[in-house]
Amino acid sequence: MDMAALLPVFVSLIVIGGFAGFLAGLLGVGGGIVLVPAFFYAFQYLGFDGPQLMQVCLATSLATIIVTSIRSTQSHHKKGAVDWQILSQWAPGIALGAVFGVALAASLESVVLQLIFGSLGAVIGLYLAFGKESWALADGMPRGLWRWLLGPVLGGLSVLLGIGGGSLGVPFMSLHRVPIHRAVATAAGFGLAIAIPSAVVWLFVQVEAPRLPWTFGAINLPTFFVIIPMTFIFAPIGANVAHRMDAKPLKRLFGAFLLIVAANMVSTALWA
């Protein structure tokens, strides 16, 4: 494939990476919830469609989360914000669920994954748009059997969405009375428990690659190497903006935006 054909892909990935990183820093949501639909629509528009395009989008997003979660966890740890007790207790179950999530995602058609992403994305969008800090399910994180049941569910659903710990882990911990700053910091560790095992497994999953060059297993390496520096550059910018203004209205606006993306993803799948 000649460079002229790859140039639009390269430019699109720069924009996607910058946008995802900025929103992650600004709103405290994981970049994966932005990366997956952005990858999907960009690749599809640029002619790189295929029967397992969603698998490539999910796997590549999860691979990028390894690097961003390491950086985020280190940063939060320096501030003493990571709850290592919660992380150590929940990480094994989450990692196990992530592996099963890859096995399930690899066996599904791209259209089904679009429907799953649209449905779960709508739930996250509703929470961002209408959720309140006063909402709670319990006064502490689940223990014992419930932890071993819910941990794999969190990991598996995250893989089906191609996301790290932020979009599901933060609301889950907040609903169990974990302070928001501690929830955000600990969710970065959840991202590692999700992304590392799932990305390793995705490398050995053979998919019908949608003509994207240098795709290993289901992970597209050029996309990975372009997205990482862009998120690193723009996430701190988003975080700085968040500290200077009230991010709550923006979070609700992003929730509404996510609802539109989710609805479009579902409609695209139903009319495929």
N, C-alpha and C positions, 0 to 999 in steps of 0.2 A: 504494500500500500504506500502511495507516494505521500510526501510531506504536505502537499497542498490539501489532500483529503483529511489529514490528521489535524491540520491547523484549527479548524472550527471546534474539534473535540477538545484540544488543548485550551483554547480560549474559554470554552464553556466550563471546563473543569476549574479554571482559575476563578471564575465568577462564582461557581457553586461552592468551592472551598471557602472563599472569602465570606460569602453570605452565611454559610453554616457556622463558621467560626465566630462571626460577629454575633449571631443570634444565641449561640451557646454561651458566650460570655455575657451577653446582655440580659438574657432571660433565665439562665440556669437550666435550660433544657438541653438534652443531648443532641449533638449535631446529626446523629443518625436519622432522627425523625425528619430532618430536612434533606439529608444526603440521598436517602433511598428514592423518594419521589423525584428529586432533581436529576439523579442519575437516569432513572427510568424514562422520564420525558425527554431529556437531552439526547440520550442514546437512540431512542425511538425516532425522534425528529431528525437526527443526523443519519438515519438509515441503518443503524446497528440493532435492528429488532431481531427477535428470535424466540423460539418456544420456551426458552428458559432464561429470558432476560432478567426477570425478577430475582432469580437465584444469584446471578452475577452482581446485581445491585446490592442485595442483602449481604453477600459474602464480602464484597469489597468495602462496604460501609463498616462491617464488623472488624475487618483488618485495620482500618484507620483508627478505630476506637482503641486498639491496643496501645498505640503510641500516645494518643490524647489522654487516655485514662491514666497512664503512668505519670505523665506530666502533671495532670490535675491532682492525682492522689498525693504526689510529692509536695505540691504546693500547699494543699490543705493540711498535710501532716506537719509541715513547718509551723503552721498556725495552731496546731493542736486541736484541729476540728474533727479529725477522723475518729469515729467510735470503733476502735479495733475489736472490741468484744462482739459487737453486732456483726462486723465484717467477718471475723473468724468463724462465727457460728453459722452464718448464712451462706458464705462463699461455696462450701462443698456442694450443697444442694442446688445452688444456682448454676454452678459449673456442670453438674450432672444433667440438669434440665437443658442447658445450652447444647450439649452433645445430642440429646434426644431431639431437640429442636431442629438441628441440622439434618438429622436423619429424616424427620418429617418433611421439612422444607424441600429436601432434595427429591422426594418422591411425589411432590405435588406439581401440578401444572402452573405455569406462570399466572394464568388467569385466576386460579384459586388463591394464590399468594397475593394478588392484587386485591381480591375481595377481603382477605384477612387483614391486609394492611389498612385498607379503607375503613373497615369496621372498627378495628382497634385504634386506629388513628383518630377516628371520630370520638371515641371515648376519651382519649387524651385531650383532644381539642375542647370537648365539653368541660373537662375538669379545669383546664387552663382558663377558659372563658368565664366559667361560673363558679368554680371552686372557692371555698372560703377557708381561712386558716382555723376557724373554729370547728370545722368538721372533724369528727374523730370516730373511729371504730372501737378503739380500746385504749387503755392508759399505758400500754407497753407492747413491745413486739411479741408476736406469737412464739410459744416455746414448744419443746417436745415434738410430738407427732405433727402438730400443725406447722411447725417450722420446716419439717422434712417433706410435708406435702406442698406448702406454698413456695418454698425455695425453688424447686424444680419448675413450678408453674411460671414463676417470674423469669427464670432463665430461658425456658422454652418460648414463652411469648416474646421475649426480647429478641431472640434469634429470628422469629417469624416476622418481626418488624425491622430487623437490621439495626437495632439500637443498643446503646450501652445501658448504664444504670440510671441515668437521669430521668427519663420520661416516665418510667414506671416505678423505679425505686424511690424517688423523692416523694411522690404522692403516697406511696404505700407506707413509708416511714412516717410521713407527716400525719397520716390518718391514725397512726399508732403513737401519737404524741412525742415523736422524736423532734426536737427543735430544728427548725428549717435549715439553719446553717450547718448543723451537724448532719442532717439528712443529706444535704447536697454533697458534703465532703465524703461521707460514707458511701454514697451512691457511685462516686468515682471509682471506689474499690470494687463495687458490684460490677462496674463496667469491665474491669480486668477479668473477673471471674466468668463473665459472659463471653468476652471477645477472644481471649487466648485459646480456650479449648475449641470454640466454634470455628475460629479462623484456621486452626491446625487441621481440623476435620474437613473443612471446605477445600483445602488444598488437595485432598485426595478424592474429592467428589467430581466425577466427570459429568460435565453438562454440555448440552448442545450450544456451544458458545456463539453468540450473535455476531460473528465476524469481527469481534474486537481483538486487535492484535495483542500478543503477549498476555493471554489469559491462562493462568496456571490453576488447574482445578476449576473453581468458580471465581477466583480472585483475579481481577485485572490489575496488573502491577503498575502500568503507567498512570492509571487513575489514582492508585494508592500514593505514588510518589509525588503527584501534583497536589493532591488534597492536603497532605500532611503539613507542608510548609505554609499553605494558605490559612489553615485553621490556627496554626501557631501564631501567625502574624495578626490575625483579626480577632481572635478570642480575647486577648488582653484589651484591645480597643473597645470591644463590647462591654467588658467588665468595667472599664473606666467610665464609660457612658452611664452604666447602671448605677455607679456610686454617686453620680452627679444629678440624677433625676429619679423620679418615682417610676419603677419598672412595672408596677402592677397594671396600669392601663395598657401598657405595651404587651404584657403577657396575655391579657384578655383579647387584645387585637390579634395577637399571633394565634390564640386559640380559635378565633373566628376564621383566620386564614387557613389553619390546619383543617377545620371542618370543610372548607371549600375544596381543599386538596383531596381530602378523604372521599368526599362525595364524587369528585371527578374521577378518582381512581376506581371507585366502585362502578360508576356509569361506564367507564372505558372497558372494564372487564365484562360487564353484562352485555355490552353491544359489540364485543370483539367477534 
